[in-house]
Amino acid sequence: MSTSYQLSRSIPSDPPYDLVVAGGGPAGTAAAVCAARLGLKVLLAEATGCLGGMGTSGLVASFGPVSDGERMLVGGFMKELLATMWEQKAFAPQVTPDYLNRQLNRWVPFSPEHLKRILDAFAMEAGVEVRFFTRVVEADVDGKRIDGVVLANVEGLRHVPARAFIDATGDAALAALAGAECKVVLRDTDTVAPSTLCSLLAGMDWTHPDYQGQGMDAVKARVRNELVPKAIEDGFFTQEDRFFPGMNRVGPHGATLNAGHVFNLNPLSVRSLSDGMMFGRKLALEYTEFYRQYVPGCEQLELLTTAPVMGVRDSRRIVGEFELKIEDFLARRQFADQVAVYNRPTDVHPSDTSKKEYERFLKDFHGKDNLGRGECVGIPYGILVPRGAQNLWVAGRCHSSDTKVHGSIRAQSAAYMMGQAVGTAAAQSLATGQPANDLDTRQLVETLREQGAYLPQAELAREMTRAEATSTC
């Protein structure tokens, strides 16, 4: 029997902001900082106690590829961040300039604690007001326009009016509250990427001869292709999970571990998330013990901590003005209104422990149809605008794409670029009166280029690419 409780109360209302950004992960941080640099009064609401999202709170301390194997694809804010991290020695010891400029499908490990401080400095220098431990819990909506949001934190509830809003929550939480059309990814209708609770380890002997002689990539391949199957055959693991992302070096003796899928987790259910966190902690200890027993150089490995948030790969996505599909990816399609370009395999993890699903993943990830050296796919502006939205944008993994493309462009490095694009779009919208769903995309692309974004399309257009349109490039 369902029951309900009717709540009616008055809450304090803050003075208005130009822009409220919900979520301080890669996309939200870039959006807030870039908009503030353009003169907007910006409030950034983040549910945890730091910026950086999966790269910091989630301990996914490795950026997705930033190069196409010939040149660096990222520009603007993301390129500035990489340069700052290099200058401050925030990358793992093995990262070289070649990683950043000319390596195809090379992940870029970093110190998550160092990244927190760098993003703090970026936000403070730009004049962004950051409220940690704060969530958006309601939207004040008038038709297709948002007039304000309700925030919740230790001080209670607060109504915050603003002229523009960006949803960088990952789960499209603000968009859903505002009534935007969304697609929830369900196990029975799609291949759902599982979640992973990442962890931080110490006591790794990176000087072991295996790492010096074969190199870390070779050792990781041996762990994945030989030692994990042996442990499965030995009955070591709770679940026979054949796919194993593995461990990344982030310091002289430290590593982050991305291992142990939490299958069938519903990121939009607090019960499922709670159960998943408990199971994820069990798996983290199990995989630490696996390394101790099976992998040379790991005998003294120690599990320091698991991430305070679940590493969710997919949950709820908006229905945008345009949906980027696998056909666009396979065609290496470029768009007149693209606000970023990217090169990364269609990384949709196996949805269960079956051999069939593992083989499906291998075929997708290593298949000949993936982007090769010197290639990229465009990320058009329209996938960041909920259909019909006047003053709402999204950035990060809640963008509008199909599952396979989503598996490619959900990475942190792409999210930072999406964030810069929508932060810049919001500033343009407020300066010109152009609504989100009818923005002059020629002007937007030209502004992003001025900010250092790499946008190689030969032609520009004032109108965004929409679902019924064809490529102009």
MARFI-337304 format. One record per residue (C-alpha): residue number from 1; y, z, x. Coordinates in steps of 0.1 Angstrom, whole numbers, padded with zeros to 4 digits. Each point is the difference from the previous one (the first is absolute). Example, Ala and Ser with C-alpha at 12.3 -4.5 7.8 and 13.67 -1.06 7.14 Angstrom:
 seq    yy    zz    xx
   1 -0045  0078  0123
   2  0034 -0007  0014
end
This chain:
 seq    yy    zz    xx
   1  0000  0000  0000
   2  0033 -0011  0015
   3  0031  0022 -0002
   4  0035 -0005  0011
   5  0030  0022  0009
   6  0035 -0011 -0009
   7  0025  0009  0027
   8  0037 -0002 -0005
   9  0025  0015  0024
  10  0033 -0006  0017
  11 -0001 -0005  0038
  12  0028 -0003  0026
  13  0013 -0035  0007
  14  0011 -0010  0035
  15  0030 -0022  0008
  16 -0010 -0037  0000
  17 -0014 -0019  0029
  18  0001 -0037  0007
  19 -0037 -0001  0008
  20 -0030  0024 -0005
  21 -0031 -0008  0020
  22 -0033  0016 -0012
  23 -0024  0004  0029
  24  0008  0004  0037
  25 -0029 -0019  0015
  26  0006 -0031  0022
  27  0014 -0021 -0029
  28  0022  0028 -0015
  29  0014  0011  0034
  30  0009 -0036  0010
  31  0015 -0006 -0035
  32  0021  0032  0001
  33  0013 -0004  0036
  34  0008 -0037 -0004
  35  0018  0005 -0033
  36  0020  0030  0014
  37  0010 -0021  0030
  38  0015 -0025 -0024
  39  0022  0027 -0015
  40 -0020  0013 -0029
  41 -0002  0037 -0009
  42 -0038  0005  0001
  43 -0024  0027 -0010
  44 -0035 -0001  0013
  45 -0026  0022 -0018
  46 -0032  0006  0019
  47 -0030  0020 -0013
  48 -0011  0013  0034
  49  0020  0017  0028
  50  0006 -0031  0022
  51  0007 -0037  0000
  52 -0024 -0026  0010
  53 -0027  0002 -0027
  54 -0034 -0011  0011
  55  0011 -0002  0036
  56  0010  0037  0002
  57 -0013  0020 -0030
  58 -0030 -0022 -0003
  59 -0009 -0001  0037
  60 -0005 -0037 -0002
  61  0017 -0001  0034
  62 -0003 -0037  0007
  63  0023 -0028 -0012
  64 -0016 -0031 -0013
  65  0005 -0032  0021
  66  0036 -0009  0008
  67 -0007 -0033  0017
  68 -0017 -0033 -0010
  69 -0015 -0003  0035
  70  0029 -0020  0013
  71  0032  0018 -0010
  72  0011  0032 -0017
  73  0002 -0005 -0038
  74  0019  0032 -0008
  75  0037  0002  0003
  76  0029  0020 -0012
  77 -0007  0037 -0007
  78 -0037 -0002  0011
  79  0009 -0017  0033
  80  0027  0027  0006
  81 -0026  0027 -0007
  82 -0025 -0015  0024
  83  0027 -0002  0027
  84  0010  0036 -0006
  85 -0036  0011  0002
  86 -0006 -0019  0032
  87  0032  0015  0016
  88 -0011  0035 -0010
  89 -0036 -0005  0010
  90 -0013  0006 -0035
  91 -0028 -0025  0003
  92 -0035  0008  0012
  93 -0005 -0004  0037
  94 -0019 -0033 -0003
  95  0027 -0018 -0020
  96  0017 -0027  0021
  97  0028 -0025 -0008
  98 -0028 -0026 -0004
  99 -0013  0021 -0030
 100  0033 -0005 -0017
 101  0009 -0035  0009
 102 -0031 -0021  0004
 103 -0032  0017 -0012
 104 -0017 -0013 -0031
 105 -0014  0026 -0024
 106  0008  0028  0024
 107  0006  0034 -0016
 108  0028  0021  0017
 109 -0008  0037  0004
 110  0028  0026  0003
 111  0007  0037 -0001
 112  0005  0010 -0037
 113  0020  0031  0010
 114  0024 -0021  0021
 115  0004 -0025 -0028
 116  0011  0028 -0024
 117  0029  0009  0023
 118  0011 -0036  0005
 119  0001 -0006 -0037
 120  0019  0033 -0006
 121  0026 -0012  0025
 122  0003 -0035 -0016
 123  0005  0016 -0034
 124  0026  0026  0012
 125  0020 -0026  0020
 126  0001 -0023 -0030
 127  0012  0028 -0023
 128 -0030  0000 -0023
 129 -0004  0032 -0020
 130 -0036  0009  0003
 131 -0017  0025 -0024
 132 -0035  0009  0012
 133 -0026  0016 -0023
 134  0016 -0020 -0029
 135 -0016 -0023 -0025
 136  0013 -0022 -0028
 137 -0015  0012 -0032
 138  0019 -0019 -0027
 139  0023 -0030 -0004
 140  0031 -0003 -0021
 141 -0003 -0035 -0013
 142  0021 -0023 -0021
 143 -0020 -0032 -0007
 144 -0007 -0017  0033
 145  0025  0021  0018
 146 -0004  0035  0015
 147  0030  0024 -0003
 148 -0016  0030  0018
 149 -0031  0018  0010
 150 -0012  0036 -0002
 151 -0010  0016  0032
 152 -0022  0031  0004
 153 -0002  0023  0030
 154  0002  0037  0008
 155  0034  0002 -0016
 156 -0013 -0012 -0033
 157  0009 -0032 -0019
 158  0030 -0021  0008
 159  0015 -0031 -0018
 160  0013 -0025  0026
 161  0020 -0029 -0013
 162  0003 -0032  0022
 163  0009 -0036 -0002
 164 -0032 -0013  0017
 165 -0035  0012  0007
 166 -0029 -0008  0023
 167 -0036  0010 -0006
 168 -0017  0005  0034
 169 -0025  0025 -0013
 170 -0031 -0021  0007
 171 -0013  0006 -0035
 172  0029 -0017 -0018
 173  0007  0035 -0015
 174  0037 -0007 -0008
 175 -0007 -0035 -0013
 176 -0026  0014 -0024
 177  0023  0027 -0012
 178  0027 -0026 -0006
 179 -0024 -0020 -0022
 180 -0006 -0029  0024
 181 -0031 -0020 -0005
 182 -0026  0011  0026
 183 -0036 -0008  0009
 184 -0023  0029  0007
 185 -0028 -0010  0023
 186 -0033  0011 -0015
 187 -0035  0000  0014
 188 -0015 -0020 -0028
 189  0025 -0028  0001
 190  0007 -0006  0037
 191 -0012  0008  0035
 192  0018  0033  0006
 193  0006  0011  0036
 194 -0011  0036  0005
 195  0022  0027  0014
 196 -0003  0018  0033
 197  0011  0035  0011
 198  0011 -0005  0036
 199  0000  0027  0027
 200  0013  0010  0034
 201 -0023  0008  0028
 202  0003  0015  0035
 203 -0022  0004  0031
 204 -0008 -0037  0004
 205 -0009 -0011  0035
 206  0018 -0033  0003
 207 -0008 -0001  0037
 208 -0038 -0004 -0007
 209 -0014 -0030  0019
 210 -0009 -0017 -0033
 211  0037 -0002 -0009
 212  0010 -0010  0035
 213 -0026 -0027  0005
 214 -0005 -0016 -0034
 215  0034  0007 -0015
 216  0007  0018 -0033
 217 -0005 -0030 -0022
 218 -0035 -0005  0014
 219 -0008  0036 -0005
 220  0013  0000 -0035
 221 -0021 -0031 -0007
 222 -0031  0018  0014
 223  0007  0030 -0022
 224  0003 -0022 -0031
 225 -0028 -0024  0007
 226 -0026  0022  0018
 227  0006  0037 -0003
 228  0011  0003 -0036
 229 -0031 -0020 -0012
 230 -0022  0023  0022
 231  0015  0031 -0015
 232 -0006 -0015 -0035
 233 -0036 -0007  0010
 234 -0003  0036  0012
 235  0012  0013 -0034
 236  0030  0016  0016
 237  0027 -0009 -0026
 238  0005  0013 -0035
 239  0005 -0036 -0011
 240 -0013 -0033  0016
 241  0035 -0014  0006
 242 -0004 -0030  0023
 243  0037 -0008  0004
 244  0017  0022  0026
 245  0037 -0006  0010
 246 -0004  0026  0027
 247  0022  0019  0024
 248  0033 -0008  0017
 249  0014  0016  0031
 250  0035  0015 -0006
 251  0003  0022  0031
 252 -0016  0011  0033
 253 -0027  0019 -0018
 254  0008 -0006 -0037
 255 -0011 -0025 -0026
 256  0003 -0007 -0037
 257 -0032 -0007 -0019
 258 -0001 -0025 -0029
 259 -0036  0005 -0013
 260 -0019  0011 -0030
 261  0007 -0019 -0032
 262  0006  0019 -0032
 263 -0014 -0024 -0025
 264  0009 -0002 -0037
 265  0030  0022  0004
 266  0027 -0005 -0027
 267  0034  0005  0017
 268  0016  0004 -0034
 269 -0021  0030 -0009
 270  0008  0034  0015
 271 -0036  0012 -0006
 272 -0013 -0030  0019
 273  0025  0005  0028
 274 -0009  0037  0003
 275 -0037 -0007  0001
 276  0006 -0028  0025
 277  0020  0022  0024
 278 -0028  0025  0001
 279 -0026 -0027  0006
 280  0022 -0017  0026
 281  0003  0032  0020
 282 -0038  0003  0000
 283 -0003 -0036  0013
 284  0026  0006  0027
 285 -0021  0028  0015
 286 -0031 -0021 -0004
 287  0015 -0029  0019
 288  0013  0023  0027
 289 -0035  0013  0005
 290 -0013 -0036  0001
 291  0023 -0008  0029
 292 -0010  0032  0018
 293 -0037 -0009 -0003
 294 -0001 -0038  0003
 295  0031 -0012  0019
 296  0005  0005  0038
 297  0032  0018  0009
 298  0002  0019 -0033
 299 -0021  0030  0008
 300  0030  0024 -0001
 301  0016 -0017 -0030
 302  0018  0025 -0023
 303  0012 -0006 -0036
 304  0036  0013 -0001
 305  0010 -0009 -0035
 306 -0005 -0024 -0029
 307  0030 -0017 -0016
 308  0018  0019 -0028
 309 -0001 -0032 -0021
 310 -0028 -0024 -0009
 311  0001 -0034  0016
 312  0001 -0021 -0032
 313 -0002 -0037  0005
 314  0005 -0012 -0036
 315  0008  0015 -0034
 316  0026 -0015 -0023
 317  0021 -0031  0007
 318  0029 -0014 -0020
 319 -0001 -0033 -0019
 320  0028 -0017  0019
 321  0022 -0030 -0006
 322 -0026 -0017  0023
 323 -0035  0009  0010
 324 -0012 -0010  0035
 325 -0035 -0012 -0002
 326 -0029 -0009  0024
 327  0007 -0037 -0005
 328  0035  0006  0015
 329 -0016  0018  0029
 330 -0025 -0027  0007
 331  0027 -0026 -0001
 332  0021  0019  0025
 333  0027 -0004 -0027
 334  0037  0004  0009
 335  0026  0007 -0026
 336  0037 -0007 -0003
 337  0006  0036 -0010
 338 -0024  0017  0024
 339  0014  0033  0014
 340 -0027  0004  0026
 341 -0030 -0018  0016
 342 -0033  0016  0010
 343 -0033 -0006  0017
 344 -0029  0023 -0007
 345 -0036 -0005 -0014
 346 -0008  0006 -0036
 347 -0011  0036  0007
 348 -0016  0011 -0032
 349 -0025  0027  0010
 350 -0035  0001 -0016
 351  0001  0016 -0034
 352 -0034  0017  0004
 353 -0027  0006  0027
 354 -0021 -0030 -0009
 355 -0009 -0026  0026
 356  0013 -0027 -0023
 357  0035  0015 -0001
 358  0000  0005  0037
 359 -0009 -0036  0006
 360  0027 -0011 -0025
 361  0025  0020  0020
 362 -0011 -0015  0033
 363  0002 -0035 -0014
 364  0035  0006 -0014
 365  0014  0018  0031
 366 -0015 -0023  0027
 367 -0001 -0032 -0021
 368  0014 -0034  0012
 369  0024  0000 -0029
 370  0020  0030  0015
 371  0033 -0006  0016
 372 -0003 -0013  0036
 373  0021  0000  0031
 374  0036 -0011 -0008
 375 -0005  0002 -0037
 376  0015  0022 -0028
 377  0004  0003 -0037
 378  0034  0005 -0016
 379  0008  0032 -0020
 380  0022 -0013 -0028
 381  0028  0022 -0016
 382 -0015 -0003 -0035
 383 -0031  0022  0008
 384  0025  0029  0005
 385  0016 -0003 -0034
 386 -0017  0014 -0032
 387  0001 -0027 -0026
 388  0034  0001 -0018
 389  0014  0029  0021
 390  0037  0002  0002
 391  0005  0027  0026
 392 -0035  0010  0012
 393 -0019 -0013  0030
 394 -0033  0010  0016
 395 -0012 -0002  0036
 396 -0032  0009  0018
 397 -0035 -0002 -0015
 398  0011  0001 -0037
 399  0014 -0036  0004
 400 -0013 -0029 -0022
 401 -0030 -0018  0016
 402 -0037 -0005 -0006
 403 -0026  0022  0016
 404 -0008 -0022  0031
 405  0036 -0006  0009
 406  0008  0036 -0006
 407 -0026  0009  0025
 408  0020 -0020  0026
 409  0036  0010 -0007
 410 -0004  0037 -0010
 411  0003  0009  0037
 412  0028  0023  0013
 413  0018 -0027  0020
 414  0002 -0022 -0030
 415  0012  0029 -0022
 416  0029  0007  0024
 417  0011 -0037 -0004
 418 -0003  0002 -0038
 419  0021  0032  0001
 420  0028 -0016  0019
 421 -0001 -0030 -0024
 422  0004  0021 -0032
 423  0025  0024  0016
 424  0021 -0031  0009
 425 -0006 -0015 -0035
 426  0012  0032 -0017
 427  0033 -0001  0020
 428  0005 -0036 -0008
 429 -0007  0006 -0037
 430  0026  0029 -0002
 431  0026 -0021  0019
 432 -0004 -0031 -0021
 433 -0013  0011 -0034
 434 -0031 -0022  0005
 435 -0030  0017 -0017
 436 -0032  0005  0019
 437 -0018 -0027 -0020
 438  0028 -0026  0005
 439  0012  0007  0036
 440  0014 -0027  0022
 441 -0029 -0002  0024
 442  0018 -0024  0023
 443  0026  0027  0006
 444 -0027  0026  0005
 445 -0019 -0020  0025
 446  0032 -0008  0020
 447  0009  0037  0001
 448 -0035  0009  0011
 449  0002 -0026  0028
 450  0033  0015  0011
 451 -0018  0034  0002
 452 -0026 -0016  0023
 453 -0028 -0008 -0024
 454 -0023 -0029  0011
 455  0001 -0023 -0030
 456 -0010 -0035  0012
 457  0001 -0019 -0034
 458  0019 -0033  0004
 459  0014  0000 -0035
 460  0017  0027 -0021
 461  0005  0003 -0037
 462  0023  0021 -0022
 463 -0027  0007 -0025
 464 -0032  0019  0009
 465 -0034 -0016 -0001
 466 -0015  0009 -0034
 467 -0036 -0003 -0013
 468  0005 -0035 -0013
 469  0018 -0014  0030
 470 -0014 -0019  0029
 471  0007  0004  0037
 472  0032 -0016  0014
 473 -0011  0003  0036
end
